[in-house]
Amino acid sequence: MNIFFIPQEGHGASNNAKGHFGPPSFDDAKFVLNSNSLNQNIKIQY
């Protein structure tokens, strides 16, 4: 992390959930798996 506690490497969360001054909440990032597989596109932020 840098001096402002922002990660220097890329980061992302399921459902492309965004946190406010920290990580996203579990409720924003959770998803339901109704089958044997699931594809998600997660945007990585740098």
Number of C-alpha atoms within 10 A of each C-alpha: 8 7 6 6 9 11 12 10 9 9 12 17 20 16 14 16 17 15 12 7 8 9 13 16 13 11 8 14 16 12 12 6 8 7 6 5 6 9 5 9 10 13 14 11 12 10
